[in-house]
Amino acid sequence: MSTDILERGARIKEESRFLTDLMDEVERVVVGQRRLVERLVIGLLADGHVLLEGVPGLAKTLLVRTLAQAFDLGFHRIQFTPDLLPSDVTGTEIYNPADGTFSVRRGPVFANILLADEINRAPAKVQSALLEAMQERQVTIGEQTHLLPKPFFVLATQNPLEQQGTYPLPEAQLDRFLLKVLVDYPSKADEQKIVEQMARPRPRTEVRQVATGQQLERAMAMLDEVYVDDLVTGYIVDVVRATRDPASVGLDDLAPLVETGASPRASIALGLAGRAHAFLDGRAYVKGHDIKSVAHDVLRHRVLLSYEAEAREIPVEEVITRILDKIAVP
């Protein structure tokens, strides 16, 4: 390994140390969700948005709020409802009768971390307004375009069980989420800790600020220094292309199950998430296993299954797992 990689590795290990303290502080409040916390941090490092999906009561909202409090970043929460208007998210123009002019009242989207709670409850117009913010990092109010603060992250939650009063997210918006993370139940030991900590009139949920926005921005800038070998890039492309044409890697039986595979944006997302995963591990180079580790979170919302797959009750997780098992890791 070259001296340059070793030197970069030492710098990255030093710069990434604060992230361990950050995750420890978050996990002190949100018990038993270490992997989920890591995925959120990967999203922040890669300057990407994250969609959390899980049944009610798994501390999704508490987790995002705790993460924001552990930083010194601006935080807003929007509870998405069917009667929400785009102006409730982006802001609106206010008429001043005294001088006959309009002034802009900025909405909650003007924050570093925006928690979009139950995002699939909002109608299409609200989703369109949020899509502009997610993709362009700007919003349009009246005839003026306003840049959002840097950094800007949307951390959204949705409930997979309840369908009444919900609106499926457009595929274009789903594709703007770097990761879709499934939130699972805690282990028995962790659940016991949760009960001991939270089942009291005033649970202890104070959060110490252990990281700054400047530290996060430095870490995001250093992500560019993480080396990705051609073999790893080839692996990324092979995995993504196999979601479009499983027969090309010998998985002929999967071909009728996939309606639409992942786009090149998924390849970009895999590369970014793999770099962030390596950075979190204190390494200056990406291994194939970094890519494999984040592949499900990057691809599960980008691969659309056919009616045949739905009829046979084959989940997208199984399709992705079989592709990953088939393609050799470099």
SULGICOR-V302205 format. One line per field, one symbol per residue. ss: DSSP state (h for helix, s for strand, l for the rest). phi: phi as a letter, one per 30 degrees, with the letter a starting at -180 (. if undefined). Layout:
ss: ???
phi: ???
This chain:
ss: llhhhhhhhhhhhhhlhhhhhhhhhhhhhllllhhhhhhhhhhhhlllsssssllllllhhhhhhhhhhhllllsssssllllllhhhhhssssssllllssssssllllllssssslhhhllhhhhhhhhhhhhhlssssllsssslllllssssssllllllllllllhhhhllsssssslllllhhhhhhhhhhhllllllllllllllhhhhhhhhhhhhhlsllhhhhhhhhhhhhhhhlhhhhllhhhhhhssslllhhhhhhhhhhhhhhhhhllllsllhhhhhhhhhhhhllllsslhhhhhllllhhhhhhhhhhhllll
phi: .dddddddddddddddddddddddddddccdibeddddddddddddhbcbccbaddjciddeddddddddcccdbbbcddbdcdceddcdjaccdcddciccbccdddddadbcccdhddccdddddddddddddchabcbicccbdddcdbbcccbacdddcdicbedeeddeddddbccdccdddddddddddddcdaebddbdcddcbcddddddddddeddddbdddddddeddddddddbeddcicdddeddcdbddceddddddddddddddeddiccbccedddddcddddcdcccccdddddddhcddedddddddddcddd
